[in-house]
Amino acid sequence: MKNILLFGSSTKTGQYIKSNFSEFFRNSKIYSFTSKKSSAFYLDLKTYIIPDKVNFNKEYIIISLAPLWIFVPYLESFLKSKDINRKNILGIIVTSSTSVITKKYCWNEFDNKLYKKLSFWEEKLFNINRKYNIKLTLLRPTLIYDDIGKNSDKNVSVLLKVMRNTFILPFPKNTGLRQPIHFSQLGQSILSISKSYFSDKSKKGGVEVLNLGGDEELTYGEILYRIKKSYSKSRNINCILLKIPNKLFFLLCIPIIIISPRFYEAIQRITINMNGFTKSHEISGKEKKKFPVKYYK
C-alpha cells in the first residue's frame, strides 16, 4: 500500500485529484490538507506541524498545490523531521507558475515582485532536492481556468465578467498565442506523474521542470470568441467583440497606465506569444481537449 500527501486540497485541482484518485490508484490512500480553517483537513503550513494521522512507514508521494513561498519552507522543515521516514518518499510534485517566465521582464512593481518571489523559492526547492536527492517534478501551469461561468479563477472568469458587463469590447487585430489549461487537465497530469513515481522504483533523485499548458494554442482573439460562444449556449451575452488596429488599440489604452500600470502592462502582453509549453495530453495520456474544457455536467 502506498500513500499520497496532498497539500492545497481545497483548490479546484485539489478537489479533482481527490475525486479521481481511485481511477489512477488501487490499494492506496490519499491524505489531503487545506489552509481553510472550516475544513476537517485543516493544516496551517506556517506552523510546520507534521500530520499525525499519516502512516509514514509506507511509501508515499508529496503533492503541493499550495503557494510556493508557503510550501517550500514547510517542506524544508518537514524533511528535517525524524518522524517522516524520508527513505519512503518516492517523489515530490510541486506547482509553481509560468509567470516565472512570462513576467521576467515586467516593469510594474507587483509582477516584478512576483517574478522575484517565484524565482527565489524555486531555487530554494532545487537546493532541497540537491540536499536530499529526492525526485522532484516542478510544474508551471499557465492560465488555469474553471468551467465557463463558474467564476472561480482569475483568468477566463475575468474575461467573461468584462463581456457580461460591456456592450462593446475592442481588442487588437493581431494578438499573441496562449495555451489555457483547465484545472481537470492539470489534475490529470499530476495524477499521471504520481503514477509513474509509484511504478518507478529507482531511488535516484532528479529534477524535472514542466511548463504545462492546455492542448490548444489559441490567439487571444480566438479565446474571447470561444468564451462568448460557450457561455451564450446557456445565457445571452450581448457584448460585441470588435477587432481594431493594434496601434489604435494601444493609443486608446494609454490613460490606463495612470490608473494601473500593472493592468496596462497586462494589456500590452496581449500581443505577445506565451505558448509552446508541454501540452497536458502529452503528460496525462488522455485525449486532446478543445478550449474551453467542461468538467461539471
Phi, psi and omega in degrees: 000135179239156183238159172235132173257116184248116177256133185091035187288345181275352175291163179301318179294320178297318179296322179296315181299316179296318183289330186248009182304315184293339179291333183259334187227144173238151180054039177227161181230142179249129175254115184250144182224146181219159179273358179285119184294336181283349183274150176288347182254025184296133174209119178273107184295339181286347179271347180062027180282136176273125180303131184269354182265358183271137176271098183278002177275355175256154177296142183210161178241145177251128177239130178235126172249006180284160176306137185303318184288348175262319184286318185300314176299323178295315180300319180299317178291320181301314184288342178278343183290144178277353186268353192259001177051069187304329182294343180271358179281116181278335180174166180230131178242123184231138177261136174239231179198150175288357175300336178292345176257308188287339182248019183299323184251020178293143181257344178285148190299317184297307183291326178296319177293321179298314178302312181296323180294312179296316180299316181298313185282332173296317179295322175300319180296318178296323177296321177297318178299316180294325182289316186257351177056048178251137179307136181223131171242120176258116180260129175244088179285155180238136175048061178290135180222162179257178174305143180301127179098352181280336175058035181250356179248172183251019182242276180296321182299325179295317179296319179296318180299319178297316181294327180286339185244012181229137180281320178231131178240100177283146175211156185295146182298319180253112181239158182281170181271146178227164181223063184300141181239130178285149182302329180289326177294321177295318179297318178298319180296318180294317179295322179294318178295320178299318180297322179292329176294320180292326183276338180265110185274001181297133181268000181290138178280180181163160182239131173238123178252121181241116171275111194247131177229183177285186185273351181238145173252114187237149173288160179302322179297318179297322178298316179299314181296321181289324177298313181298314181297317182294317182287328183290346179294329181250329180222151185275132172244120182268001183296133177264123178272117188243114176282131176227160179305143183304316182299319179293318180301311183289332175295317179293334184273352184307317181302337182297332183298332179287322182281313183210096177303325180296314181293322179297318180292326176297322177295320178301324183288350180304327184269359182264139176287127175229070184218196180083014179276164176300132180277140189303324182293337179290336179264316185281335184079006179275170178292153176298143180236139180274147175283138356271138177285143176241125181259313182278136180271000000 
